[in-house]
Every structure is written in C-alpha cells, then in structure tokens.
Amino acid sequence: MSQEQNQTNAEPFGLDDSGSPAVVPPTDNEKALSGLSYLSQCVLPAVMPFVLLLSEESKKSKFVRYHAVHSLALLVVAVAFELVSTIVNMVIGAVIPCLLGILLVLWLLPAVPLVYYGIKAFQGDSPEIPWVTDFLKANNWL
C-alpha cells in the first residue's frame, strides 16, 4: 500500500488516532474575519459580528462563530462598563471637577480587550475570556 492509503486508513472521517475530531487550523480568511469582528466594535459596534453570524462563513467555521459571539459579548460588557463609568464620572466630576479629565480616560478602557482579542484572532488563537467564555458556554451560545 502507498503512504497515502495508509494515512487515509489510519484517519477515517477526519479523526485522529485518539478518535477525537481532527483540529483544522483556521484559514487566513477566517483569521481576518475573526479579528475584524473585534476591531470593528470600536468603529461600528455590533454590525460585523452580526453579519458574520448570519453568513454562511460562520456556519462552516466554528472559529469565526466563536470569535463573533465573543466580540458581541465583549460589546455588552463594554456598554455596561461605559454606563457605570458615566455615572461615576458625573458623581466625582460634580464633587471634584479637576479629576474629570483623568476619569474620562476610563471611557477608553473597553477598547483595550477588543484590540487584544482581535490581535489574538488574527494570530489564529482562540483564548478564553475570563467569566465571559464560561457564561457563553453555560448558556449554549458557543
């Protein structure tokens, strides 16, 4: 038998030797779409992830779906953070006006995890986001 036949016999139906599904690395297109789903949140929130979730690409690729759902979850967390930050800014800004400029930096903080996880998606990684991934898995969104 040739070497190709041995490989196909050893790995039927895309299973590796342990019997678990073979892990297919994401393509460059999947990496780009996944990374853009995070980075687009800073410019036009929620549009790119929704487009990806409704497209055929996410039905074919668990990688793209994973990152699109995560970017939407991070957007919800960012909006909640912005609301709390606004209330804190109003209260502290009314009491101590000189701190208002320093507190406005809090509004930029949600961009940091979006950029970080976007870069990770461009690299082909699927890191777990603390608390968010557990919540998404518990609700069967992933």
N, C-alpha and C positions, 0 to 999 in steps of 0.2 A: 504494500500500500504506500501511496505517496504521503508526504508530510501534510498536505492539505486535508486529505481524507482522515488522517489521524486526529487533526485538530477539530474537524467538524464532528467526528465521533466522540471526542472527549468533551466537547462543549455543546450538547444539543440544546436547541431553543434558547440560546443566549445565556445559558447557565454556566457558571464556573465550576471548578472541581468540588466546591463545598455544597453545591446545589442551590446557592442563592443567585438571584439575577445578576448578570454581569453589569458592572458600572460603566456606563458610556460617558466619556468626558464631554463636556459641553463644547459645541462648535463656537467659532469666533462670532457668528451672528447671534447665538444665544447669549454669549457673554456681553456683547454690546447692548442688546435689548434689555438684559437684566440690569446692567449698570446704569443705563439711561432711565430705567424706571425709578431709581433712587434720585439721581441728579436732576431729573425733570421736576421733582417735587419742589425744588427751590424756585423754579420759574413759573410753572403752570401746574399747580397741585392736582393730583388725582387723575389727570387725563391719560397719561401714558400707561400707568398700571391697569386702568380700566380697559383701555384699548388692547393691551396685551392679554388680559383675562378673557376678553370676548373674541380674540382672534384664534385662528387655527394653530398658531405657534405654541400657545400655552397648553392646548390640548395634546400636542405632540411631545412637548418638552416639560418635564417636571421641574427642571432647573429654572426656566423662565417663570413658571407658575409660582414656584417657591419665592422668588425674589419680588414678583409683582405683589403677592399677598403681603409679604414683609414690608414693602415700601408703603402700602396703604395703611398697614398697622402703625408704622412709624409716623405717618402723617397724622393719624388720630392722636397719638401720644404727643406729637409736636403741637397740635392745636390745643390740647388740654394744657400743656405747659405754657403756651402763649397766653391763655386765659388767666391762669394763676399768676403769671409774670406781670400781666397788665394790672391786675388787682393790687399786687404787691407794689408795683411802680406808682400807682395812684396814691396808695396809703403813705408810703415812705416819701414820695415826692411832695406830698402836701405837708408833711411834718418837717422834712429836711430837704429843701429844694436843691441844695448843692450836690446831693447824691443822685439826682435824677439822671444825669448823663452817664454815670457809672452803671446804674441799673438798666439803662437802655441796651447795654451790651448783652443782657440776658436774652433779648429777643433774637440774637444771632446764634445762640447755643443749639437750637434744633437742627441747624444746618450741618453741624459737625458730625453727628452719627449718619446723616443721609449721605454726606460725601464719603465717609469712611466705608460704609457698607456698599456704596456704589463702586468704589475702587476695588473692594474685595470681589464684587460680582464681575468686574472687568477682568480680574485675575483668574476667574473660574472657581472661586471658593464659595461655599455655602455655609457661612458661620451662623451659629445660633445666637440670636439676640436675647440677652438675659430677660426673663419674665415674658417677653413678647412671644418667643417661639413656643414656650410651654403653654401659654394661653391659646395660641393658634392651633396647636396640636390637640389640646383638651377639647376644643370646640369643633374639631374635624375640618378646619379650614386649610390645613396642609395635608 
